[in-house]
Amino acid sequence: MTGPESDCTCNAFLGGALHIWQPKSGYRAGVDPVLLAASVPAKAGETLLDIGCGVGVAALCAGRRVPGLSLTGLELQPDYADLARRNGQENGIPFDVHTGDLTAMPPALKAQQFDHVIANPPYYDRTASTPAQDRGRETALGEDTPLSDWVRHAAKRAAPGGSVTLIHRAERLPDLLTAFQAHLGSIEALPLAPRQARPARLLLVRGKKGGRADFCLHPPWILHNGTRHEADGESYTKPTACILRDGAALPFSQADT
């Protein structure tokens, strides 16, 4: 750990199955990396690379759900990479974390390919939004490296037949499809809608290295019960609660179950 423990908090994920150290004032993981991890169709004995892994929430959630999954991470910010290593160690999950830029990956990482590559790229175009004051939060949220580069480098690290899965804002679907189609096949998208009859705010997009199936837009996954927020407290649908509390899978389709 690179700073005083008072600068961090230790938070429970997956109903307490994981305890994650993260900065108090920097980027703090929410449900997005948990949903991303739950969507990966991984099996024991396979390999997974989390690009821009932060403190390791997505990779470690996947590792907790799939025992025997070999985890690797790449993180630009050294202090976040140190926390990711600590989180792997303290949760008893082997996690090989590299520090570096996705556009200039460490040679040891460039020499490898993975069964699954995941990423939760920064969501916000800073030509049209205000940067965060905290350096760590801004690096995690402000899009500096183009989204097309995230997809291109993720595809390079995917083994033949391997999957690449990203979570992002729904309005970026055209950009995501353009980038995925340049490097991957069998592309599918799963909108994540906050409630019934509400437009999706986020979506998961997956492609397969060498895939040939037609594009598939799946019916939306509904995160909350009801058509509007009516009371304080959580209102997750039962399938979503099982993901967030019990580490259940989030299938794109019945073929994943």
N, C-alpha and C positions, 0 to 999 in steps of 0.2 A: 504494500500500500504506500502511495506516494505523499500522503498528507496526513495531518492529524485526524484521528478517528472522529473528532468532534465535527469535522467538515463533511461527514458522510452519515447516511442512515442505512440500517439493515432492514430490508422489507421482505415480507413473505409473498411468494408467488405459488400458484397451483395449490392453494389451500394449505400452505405451510410445507409443502414437499420441497420447496426451494427457498433459501434465504439469500438475498442479493444485496450486496453493498453497492450504493450509488451516491453520487454527490448530492448534498443538500440543495445547492443553489444552481447546479448545472442541469444538463439534460437528464430527466428522470423517466424511466420506462413506464409505460402504461399497458393497456391491453393489446396494442398493435403487435408488438413482437411475440406475444403469447399466441395470438391468432395466427400469425405467420408460421410459427413453429408447429402449431397443431395441424396446419394444412399440408405439411411435407409428407409424401408417401414413402417414408423411410422404413427400413427393416434392420433388424440386428445384423451386425457384420458389415454394414455399408458405411460410407464416409460422407461427411457433410462439412461444407465450408460456409461460414457466415461472414459476408463481406460488410465491413462497417459494423462490427459486432458490438460496439459500445462496451457496456459492462458485462455483456454475455447473456442477456436474458433469453433471446430467441434460441441460441444454440443450446443453452443449458435446459430450457424447457423441452426441446426436442430430445436431448439426451436423457432426461428423466422419463419421458414417455416411451422411448425406445432404448431399453438397456442393450448395451453392446454396439451402439452407434458411435463411430469414431468421429470426434469433433475437432474442427480447426476454425480459428477465427482470424480476421484481419481487421485491425483498428488503427486509424490515423493518429489519434491522440494518446500519447504514452501513459497519461494518468488513468485514462479509461481502460487501456489495455492491461495495466497493472491490476485494476480492480477486477477485470474479467478473469485474469489468472487466479486471483485470490478467490473469486466466487466459485471457480471450478474446483479448486483445492478444498475449500471449506464445505462444499456440497458433495465431495467425494466423487466427482465426475471428471475424468481426464479431459483436458481442454488445452489444445496446443494453440496459443495465441501469438500471432505475429504483429509487430508494430510496423506500419508502413502505409503508403498511398496505393489505392487500387489501380491507378494508372501507371505505377512503377513498383510493382509487387516485389517483395524480397525474392531473390533467386530460388531459395529453398521452396517457396510456395509456388512459384512459376513452374517448377519442375513436376508438380503434382496435378492430378485430375481427381474429381470427386463425383460420387454418385448423385449428390444433391448439392446445389448452391442456392443460398438464400440471401436476401438483402432487404433492408428497410431504409431506402435512400431518403435523404432530406426532402421534405415535402414542399418547401416554400421557395418560389422564384423571387429572389431579392431585388430584381428590377421592378417589382410591383408590390413589395411589402417591406416592412421595417425590420432591420436586423435585431436579434436579441443582444442585450448588453453583456451577458455572460458568454465568455469565449467558447466554453464547452457546449453550451446549449446552442449557440449560433452554428457551430460546426456540424452539430447533429441535425439541425432543422433547416438551415439555409442552403439552398442548392448552389454549390460552387462548381462541382464537376457535373457536366451535362448528364441527364438521365440516360442518354444513348450510350455513354461510356460505361455506366454501371452495368447495363445489359451486355454490352460487348465483352467486357472483361469477365463477367460472370459466365458467359457462354464459353469463353476460352478455357475456363477452369473446370467445366463440366465434362465428364467422361462420355464417350459414345453411349447414347441411350439414357444419359443422366438428365435430371430435371433441374430447371432454374425457376425459382419462385420469388416474386417480389410483392410487397404490399405498398400501396400508394394511394393518393387521392384520386377519386373517380374521374375528375375532369382531365386527368393526364392519360386516360385510356388511349386516345389517338396516338400520343407520343410513345406510349409503351408498346402498342401493337406495331408501330413502324419499326421500333428498335428490335423487338422480338422477331419479327418476320425477316429481318436481315441476317439473323444468326441461328434461329431455332425453328423447330416445327411443332406440330401437334399442340398449338397454342390454345389455351382455355382461360377464361376469365370468370371470376366469381365475385359479383358485387356484394358488399357488406352494407345492408340497409339498417339504419338505426331502429326503424319500426315498420310495421305493415303500412303500405300505401305512402311511404316516404322514399324519396330518391336516395340512392346509395351515396355515401360520402367517401367511403374507402372501397378498394377492391384488391383482390388477389389475382395475380396473373402468373401463369405457369407455362413454360415451354419445355420441349424435349429435344436434346441434342440428336439430330438426325431424324426427328419425328416427321411423319407424313400425313397424319390425320388432319381433317378439316378443322378450322377454327370453331370453338364451341363457347357460347355465352350461356353460362348456367343461370338458373333462377336465383334470385338474391337470397343470401343468408340473412335472417332477421335476428338482430342483436337483442332487442328489448320487447317485452310484452306491451300490448295496447297500441293505440294510434297516437298517443301523446303522453308526455310526462305529467302525472297527476299527483304524485306524492314523493316526499323525501325517501331516500333509500334506494337500494338496487332493484331493478326490474328486468334483469336478464331473462331471456327465454331459457327453458330447461336445458336444451342442447348447448347454448352458449355458456351457461353456468357450469355445465359439466366440463367444458374446455378450460374455463378460467380457474375452477376450484379443484377439479379432479384430474386434469391433464388429459382429457379425452381428445380424440382426433377430430379435425374439422374436414370432412370429406368434400372434395369438389363435386363428386357424384357418387352414385351407388357403387361404381366400379372400384372406388377407394376403400370401401368398407370390408 
